[in-house]
Amino acid sequence: MRFLLDDEQGEFARSLDAMLTGADTVAAARAWGSGDHAPGRAVWARLADAGVFALPVPEEYEGVGPLSVETAVSLVELGRHAVPGPVVETVASCALLTRLAELGDTAPAKRFLPSLAAGGLSATLTLPGCGPYALDADAADLLFAVTDDGLRLAPGHARVRRSLDPARRLAAPLPGGERLASGPAVAAAARHARDWAALATAAQSLGVGLALLERTVGYVKQRAQFGTPIGTFQAVKHRVADVLVGLEFARPLVFGAALTMAPGDVAAAKVTAAEAAYGAARAALQLHGAIGYTAEFDLSLWLTKARALRGAWGDPGVWRGRVLAARGEG
């Protein structure tokens, strides 16, 4: 598959890259992991000004979409720059509310989508079969929980747990809260939201992998052994080339899935991008040597994120099963 962004999409990616380069997202990610959300919220405000959160929201709810390809473009850049916060979860929440509205229950969409599109509110959520914990429940303005009984707005969250990635803080929604919707439409909307979450996570993983590759290439050009940069060694070249091939194979799958939003395509993109980023992390750790294990070294922000995203919204085995099911082999 060959997929090329058009000029407008490419310019949008470059503008986000330039904006995030000047936003000190590394400092924001470190602060977020320590519980200080102010720098991350400042980055969030800049993303809102760039229209990122309006992309998955239909025009009738003050968005500009739903634009799945442009959403994927933005998530790649957010992954490249290690932007913290429940961005994927906000996208998935918008998809959930949008699909509910399409199925006839417009009240939650009218209530929440305009503020989500404007970036005035952030959201996180739990979905059936995707684990009991919500990302950044302590920082998100809205905590949605989908269960067999329907969709509710949780009244709070349980104890916050640190994950492998310090910038990904997890907590279970508390029981109770306001019931927003019920019935078969909620289950259908949850499946739709899961696919959007998987696509956004795949795009974020691709961005993480690209950042790891970029930093690893820069490092092997500078680090020398026996008076020679290690990047000139054949074994190192092969390892870096393998990472590049994996990421370049994942890229068209991610954008192809964004174009079709077919469940099988989304599942394939999730598996491939997550595995490519994880491979990039393993190579980066090996080629950086001992410094790669140091939490104070900025590389750690992407190393831990690649591992965490690999299992987000279901481990690779789950998504491989969905690829097979979509092909009629499950």
Residue pairs with C-beta under 8 A, 6 or more apart in sequence:
1 252
1 253
1 256
2 252
3 251
3 252
3 255
3 256
3 259
5 13
5 69
5 73
5 255
9 69
9 70
9 73
12 70
12 73
12 74
13 73
13 74
13 76
13 77
15 50
16 47
16 50
16 52
16 73
16 74
16 77
16 78
17 77
17 80
17 81
19 46
19 50
20 43
20 77
20 78
20 80
20 81
20 83
21 81
23 42
23 43
23 46
23 81
24 39
25 43
25 81
25 82
25 83
25 84
26 82
26 298
26 301
27 39
28 39
28 40
28 42
28 43
28 83
28 84
29 40
29 82
29 83
29 84
29 167
29 301
30 166
30 167
30 301
31 37
31 38
31 39
31 40
32 39
32 40
32 84
32 85
32 139
32 167
33 84
33 165
33 166
33 167
33 169
34 166
35 138
35 169
37 85
37 139
40 83
40 84
40 85
40 139
41 85
43 83
43 84
43 85
44 85
44 119
44 122
45 119
47 53
47 74
47 78
47 83
47 87
47 119
48 118
48 119
48 120
49 119
51 64
52 74
52 78
52 87
52 119
53 90
53 94
53 116
53 117
53 118
53 119
54 62
54 63
54 64
54 65
54 117
54 118
55 63
55 64
55 65
55 66
55 67
55 70
55 71
55 74
56 63
56 65
56 66
56 67
56 68
56 71
56 91
56 94
56 95
56 98
56 196
57 63
57 64
57 65
57 66
57 94
57 98
57 113
57 114
57 116
57 117
58 65
58 66
58 98
58 101
58 113
59 65
61 98
61 101
61 109
61 110
61 113
61 114
61 117
62 113
62 114
62 117
62 118
63 94
63 113
63 117
64 117
65 71
66 94
66 95
66 98
68 196
68 199
68 258
68 259
68 261
69 255
69 258
69 259
71 91
71 196
71 199
71 200
71 203
71 258
72 199
72 200
72 202
72 203
72 254
72 255
72 257
72 258
73 203
74 203
75 87
75 88
75 91
75 200
75 201
75 203
75 204
75 207
76 203
76 204
76 206
76 207
76 210
76 254
77 207
78 87
78 204
78 207
79 203
79 204
79 205
79 206
79 207
79 208
79 209
79 210
79 211
79 305
80 207
80 208
80 210
80 211
81 207
81 211
82 167
82 208
82 211
82 301
82 302
82 305
84 136
84 167
85 122
85 136
85 139
86 122
86 123
86 124
86 134
86 135
86 136
86 139
86 140
87 200
87 204
88 135
88 197
88 200
88 201
88 204
88 312
89 123
89 124
89 125
89 134
89 135
89 136
89 140
89 197
90 116
90 122
90 123
90 124
90 140
91 196
91 197
91 200
92 125
92 127
92 193
92 194
92 196
92 197
92 200
93 112
93 116
93 123
93 124
93 125
93 142
93 144
93 193
94 113
94 116
94 117
94 123
94 196
95 189
95 192
95 193
95 195
95 196
95 197
96 125
96 144
96 146
96 151
96 189
96 190
96 192
96 193
97 108
97 109
97 112
97 113
97 116
97 189
98 109
98 113
99 188
99 189
99 192
99 193
100 106
100 108
100 109
100 151
100 181
100 185
100 186
100 189
101 108
101 109
101 110
103 185
103 188
103 189
104 185
105 181
105 185
107 180
107 181
108 151
108 180
108 181
112 121
112 123
112 142
115 121
116 122
116 123
116 142
121 141
121 142
122 136
122 139
122 140
122 141
122 142
123 140
123 141
123 142
123 143
123 144
124 134
124 135
124 136
124 137
124 140
124 142
124 143
124 144
125 134
125 143
125 144
125 145
125 146
125 193
126 132
126 133
126 134
126 144
126 145
126 146
126 172
126 173
127 146
127 190
127 193
127 194
127 197
127 313
128 146
128 147
128 148
128 187
128 190
129 194
129 314
130 194
130 197
130 313
130 314
131 313
132 172
133 161
133 170
133 171
133 172
134 140
134 143
134 145
134 157
134 170
134 171
134 172
134 173
135 168
135 169
135 170
136 168
136 169
137 143
137 157
137 160
137 169
137 170
137 171
137 172
137 173
138 157
138 160
138 169
138 171
139 169
142 153
143 153
143 154
143 156
143 157
143 173
144 151
144 152
144 153
144 154
144 180
145 151
145 152
145 153
145 154
145 173
145 177
146 186
146 189
146 190
146 193
149 179
149 182
150 179
150 180
150 181
150 182
150 183
150 186
151 179
151 180
151 181
151 182
151 186
151 189
151 190
152 176
152 177
152 178
152 179
152 180
153 177
153 178
153 180
154 173
154 174
154 175
154 176
154 177
155 174
155 176
155 177
156 173
156 174
157 171
157 172
157 173
157 174
158 171
158 172
158 173
158 174
159 171
160 169
160 170
160 171
161 169
161 170
161 171
162 169
162 170
163 169
163 170
163 308
164 304
164 307
164 308
165 304
165 305
165 307
165 308
166 304
167 301
167 305
168 305
168 308
181 189
194 313
195 261
195 263
195 266
197 312
197 313
198 266
198 267
198 269
198 270
198 313
198 314
198 319
199 254
199 257
199 258
199 261
199 266
199 269
199 270
201 270
201 274
201 309
201 312
201 313
202 250
202 253
202 254
202 257
202 266
202 269
202 270
202 272
202 273
202 274
203 254
203 258
203 273
204 309
205 250
205 273
205 274
205 276
205 277
205 306
205 309
205 310
206 247
206 250
206 251
206 254
206 273
206 276
206 277
208 277
208 280
208 281
208 302
208 305
208 306
208 309
209 243
209 246
209 247
209 250
209 273
209 276
209 277
209 279
209 280
209 281
209 306
210 247
210 280
211 302
212 243
212 277
212 280
212 281
212 283
212 284
212 299
212 302
212 303
212 306
213 240
213 243
213 244
213 247
213 280
213 284
215 284
215 298
215 299
215 302
216 240
216 243
216 280
216 283
216 284
216 287
216 288
217 231
217 240
219 287
219 288
220 229
220 230
220 231
220 236
220 240
220 287
221 229
221 231
222 229
223 229
223 230
223 231
223 289
224 230
225 233
230 236
230 287
231 237
231 240
236 287
239 283
239 286
239 287
240 283
240 287
242 279
242 283
243 276
243 279
243 280
243 283
246 275
246 276
246 279
246 280
247 276
247 277
247 280
249 272
249 276
250 269
250 272
250 273
250 275
250 276
253 265
253 268
253 269
253 272
253 273
254 269
254 272
254 273
256 265
256 269
257 265
257 266
257 268
257 269
258 269
262 326
263 322
263 326
264 322
264 323
264 325
264 326
264 327
265 326
267 319
267 320
267 322
267 323
267 326
268 319
268 323
270 313
270 314
270 319
271 316
271 319
271 320
271 323
274 309
274 310
274 316
274 319
275 310
275 316
277 306
277 309
277 310
278 306
278 307
278 310
280 306
281 302
281 303
281 306
281 307
284 292
284 299
284 302
284 303
285 292
285 293
285 303
286 292
288 297
288 299
291 297
291 299
292 299
292 300
292 303
294 300
310 316
321 330
322 330
324 330
